[in-house]
Amino acid sequence: MKKKLSFFWRTGLWSLMSLGFVVGFFMIVGYLYLSSQLPDVESLKNVELQVPLQIFTKEGQLIQEYGEKRRIPLTYNQIPPTLVHALLVTEDQRFFEHSGVDIFGLGRAAIKMLQTGTKSQGGSTITMQVARNFFLDRKKTFLRKFNEILLAIKIDQELPKEKILELYLNKIYLGNRAYGVGAAAQIYYGKNINELNISELAMIAGLPQAPSAHNPITNPKAAKLRRNHVLSRLYEEHFITQQQYEEAITQPVNASYHGPQIQVHAPYVAEMIRQSLYTHFGEDAYTQGLKVYTTIQGKLQNSADLLVEKHLLNYEKRHGYRGATKHFSLAQNSSNEEIINLIKPYGSVNDLYPGVVLSVQAQTASVLLKDKEIITIPWSGLSWAKPALKHGWTGRAPSSAYNILKRGDLIYVRKEDNHWALTQIPNVEAALISINPKNGAIESLVGGFNFYSSKFNHVTQSIRQPGSSFKPFIYAAALNKGYSLASIVNDSPIVINDTGKSLWRPHNDNNTFNGPTRIREALAYSRNLVSIRLLDDIGIDYAIEFVSRFGFNKSSLPHALSLALGSLSVTPMELTTAYAIIANGGYRIDPYLIDHVTSRHGETLLVANPACVCQANETKLAGNQCAPEVIPNDLAFLVHSALQSVIDHGTATAAKSLERKDLAGKTGTTNEQVDAWFAGYHPELVTVTWFGYDTPHPLHEYGSTLALPLWIDFMRGALKNLPEKIITPPESIVTFKINPQNGMRVDDNDRNGIEEYFRADEVPEAENDPNNNMSSDIEEHGINANPYPSDSQESLF
């Protein structure tokens, strides 16, 4: 019996030893194999985390942020020690002691698995989570867990503990698109991580375990319990004092969602840049942490954005109230919650908020807003609402609120002068663009009323007729072909078979005719017939060839006399670029929006190199190329001088309210008042404003009453930092007195004479000189004096 038992033990022992050897052998082989298959953790030393694309103004104010993951990478030294302690006491207390894997933690997880029969996430150290987050998938398998353990050991051997913590705290998801503690501080509290108090740090430290369940915005009760647990552990481990603990644990949960801290509202600008970068980089544009600094001036952009909205809403008021957006039949016992559910499909537009009228009194109305607030609209916020009629007319002014609203009306309201007012979403659109004429830098751009309602950028995509705002380019062509600002053209009725299909009887806007008119005055008062006669005289082919110098596409220029009245199609961007040539003395610049681009580390990746004006008296930036001269400097000056007359005594005299002598511009209104424009400039800032419907429809207003007031309000703020700068005449420009009635040169002592600019070789004949003998003037001024162009005083039709 003893021999059998001894044999059994010897056999069993050898079997166990053999089995152990085989298991050990395969474990070693498996370990060696899996170790050889592990990724190189060296990459963690220079890891590039996904960081969103950010777009800034020239001054560094945030315009927009793009990217699914919000992340603000921090170094270990930038992370508050209290946050590190809070994380370790709750997530991995033995972090600085173990070698990447906590055997005791794994043992507890194994026991739990045996007890429950399910795999558990417990036992993972911070190092193991780093291994999983950077190298492995999320599937819970034994093989993945084993790889995780091996990787954690390897990471612990090759990286300092502080670097591992840095990686973890920058990588982890903490809810609400926040990746990393830096982004979480901004999203939940709107602060930098070093600005958080102990209670707030504890709240963030409690998120990694369950960012959804412990979310302080969506589940504040659970979040508070988790925060208090973290605070208790900090106190137990002596990382905070009793006083700090007592103060922190009594603080309320004050977290709320904070989106990117947009400082300048320029969504159309942001979209232009986003599209450009996406074209070049694809999806990587949103994750590489690029920082794009634009040419946008923050103050100008914010001003432009507010003023476009203001003038659109003012236009809406002038043309009457179109009525409620929708009407709901409310029962008398309808609850506020039921009414709010009716409002939910309707979103806010800019600062216009939807609401439902609860009750109407004689001079007031009570309105329920989507956020459950009940507001009162006083009579001062209602009295404007005359009913809108056809053709731009309005009905009688309302005498009480009953004439305007009724219970159940869905309306829009906004705050005006510290009280609520009835308003409506504009059907009309507008655009504004300002550029620096010296180099093309776009300093402000507003593409419409609301980007999120319509992403159509009216500055770059809206192709519209410019109307009379195009006339300066026809006049420039005429001046380049021998006309002068004193040349006389007959403003009288004409009939034209322009297209070969029907007769065209153009007329001035006021249906009057002014007879012989100097070119300066014709442009100042926007005389249509003078423009047509000029174009006919210089020739359409020549005019098209010449105006293309201003950047207009030849293919878009109609081969017809209607071109003189602006019947081509352009975008506000194109018109602004063309006016910049007049403002800068004749040089073609290209608008640009990106000043420079940096990496996430602050390295400069791209710097704009625009073509700049390189006149003798202009400062050229180092490295910039010179813009090409497309029209002579003296010609640009003459057109500029004529455009100053538009403001001085022509169709844009309202701009004299700016009390500046260095402004010039031109109004523009198309047939049936479909488009309204004003294109004007200071020598260092060109601004164009436009109004119109997306589906062409009469505005029932002119450029001088609609686009010009917006331009004035914008330039009033923009000019505060721009000193008055008078453009001086080039050396080839001379001044003579002329008879304003016939444009002939008169004696300097003639009291009725007015001064006019001329090119030195195009001075008009002297009045009352039967021999037209100008030899004395030629000798005195050193010029060649030419008479009018041959046909300029003849009837052209």
Sequence and secondary structure as in RCSB ss.txt:
>XXXX:A:sequence
MKKKLSFFWRTGLWSLMSLGFVVGFFMIVGYLYLSSQLPDVESLKNVELQVPLQIFTKEGQLIQEYGEKRRIPLT
YNQIPPTLVHALLVTEDQRFFEHSGVDIFGLGRAAIKMLQTGTKSQGGSTITMQVARNFFLDRKKTFLRKFNEIL
LAIKIDQELPKEKILELYLNKIYLGNRAYGVGAAAQIYYGKNINELNISELAMIAGLPQAPSAHNPITNPKAAKL
RRNHVLSRLYEEHFITQQQYEEAITQPVNASYHGPQIQVHAPYVAEMIRQSLYTHFGEDAYTQGLKVYTTIQGKL
QNSADLLVEKHLLNYEKRHGYRGATKHFSLAQNSSNEEIINLIKPYGSVNDLYPGVVLSVQAQTASVLLKDKEII
TIPWSGLSWAKPALKHGWTGRAPSSAYNILKRGDLIYVRKEDNHWALTQIPNVEAALISINPKNGAIESLVGGFN
FYSSKFNHVTQSIRQPGSSFKPFIYAAALNKGYSLASIVNDSPIVINDTGKSLWRPHNDNNTFNGPTRIREALAY
SRNLVSIRLLDDIGIDYAIEFVSRFGFNKSSLPHALSLALGSLSVTPMELTTAYAIIANGGYRIDPYLIDHVTSR
HGETLLVANPACVCQANETKLAGNQCAPEVIPNDLAFLVHSALQSVIDHGTATAAKSLERKDLAGKTGTTNEQVD
AWFAGYHPELVTVTWFGYDTPHPLHEYGSTLALPLWIDFMRGALKNLPEKIITPPESIVTFKINPQNGMRVDDND
RNGIEEYFRADEVPEAENDPNNNMSSDIEEHGINANPYPSDSQESLF
>XXXX:A:secstr
 HHHHHHHHHHHHHHHHHHHHHHHHHHHHHHHHHHHHS  GGGGGG    B EEEE TTS EEEEE SSB     
GGGS HHHHHHHHHHH TTTTTSSSS HHHHHHHHHHHHHHSS  STT  HHHHHHHHHH  S   HHHHHHHHH
HHHHHHHHS HHHHHHHHHHH B STTBBSHHHHHHHHHSS GGG  HHHHHHHHTSTT TTTT TTT HHHHHH
HHHHHHHHHHHTTSS HHHHHHHHTS            S  HHHHHHHHHHHHHHHGGGGGTB  EEEES  HHH
HHHHHHHHHHHHHHHHHHT B   SEE    TT  HHHHHHHHTTS  BTTBEEEEEEEE SS EEEEETTS EE
EE GGGTTT  BB GGG B    SSGGGT  TTEEEEEEEETTEEEEE   SSEEEEEEE TTT BEEEEE SS 
TTT    TTTT  B  GGGGHHHHHHHHHHTT  TT EEEE    B  SSSS B    TTS   EEEEHHHHHHT
T HHHHHHHHHHH HHHHHHHHGGGT  GGGS SSGGGGGT S B HHHHHHHHHHHHTTSB    B EEEEE T
TS EEEE    B   TTS   TT  B  B S HHHHHHHHHHHHHHHHHSTTGGGGGG  SS EEEEEE GGG E
EEEEEEETTEEEEEEEE SS    SS TTTTHHHHHHHHHHHHGGGS        TTEEEEEE TTT  B  TT 
TT EEEEEETT    BTT TT   HHHHHHH      S TTTTS   
